[in-house]
Amino acid sequence: MIDKETIIVPGMIVRHDDGLKYLVEDVRISTIGYEKDHVLGGFVINYTQLDQGSYDPGSKWSKDEPGFREHFTPVADAN
């Protein structure tokens, strides 16, 4: 889990609860609510899958900030 004090920035590498690594591409102000826990005026994190999983590396994803923080952990070493 990413705590509220950690700033999420482009270039950050994170690990999902399932063990796969992802690269944060950008952080944008949310203008649409496509997730049930959407907070208008919050942030949307756009990220790219780095590891092979159910989807191929390079797959693009987006998640509202609260859900992103709940399921990802920063990776100190990108290897």
N, C-alpha and C positions, 0 to 999 in steps of 0.2 A: 504494500500500500504506500502511496506517495502522500506524505503528510501535507497539511495546509501551508506550512512554512516554506516548502520546497517550490521554487519557481520552475514551471515547465517551460522550456525554451526549445526552439528549433535546433536540431543537431543532437539533442539528448537521446541516448539509447536507453530503452526500458525493457523490462522482462514482464510478460503477462503471467498470470496465475498458472497457465498451462505450460510455462517454461520457455516459450518462444520469445525471441528478441525482436524488437521493433525500433524504428528510427522516427522520432518526432519530426515531421516536415514543417508544420506551422501551427500557430495558435491564433484563432480568430474569434472575434465577438460573434456570439450566436444570434442569428436572426430568424431561424426557423426551429420548430420543435418537432423533430422526428423521433425523439426518444421519450418514453413515458415520464421520466424524471427530469425532463428538460426545464431549465431555469432561464427564462427570457432575460437577455442581457448578460448571461454568463459566457463562458468560452467553449469553443469546440476545438478539440485537438485532432489534427489530421496527421496520420502516421502510416508508415510503410513497413510491411512484414519483411524481416531479414532472413529468417530461418524457414526451412521447408516444414510444412505442417499439412493440415487439410487443404490449405491453399498454398500456392507457389510463392516463393520469395518475390518481392516487388508488388504484391497485392496491396492496394490502398484501402485505408480504413479511416473512419471518423467517429468520434465519441464525445459527448458532452463531458466537460471537465470533472464533475462529481463522479461519474461512472468510470472515467479514465483513472482518476486517483485511487479508486477503490480496487481496481484490478491490475494495476501495474506497479512495478518497483524500479527505481533507477538502477542502471548497471554501471558500476564503478570502472570495470575493465571491459572494453568492447569485444574482447576475444571470447 
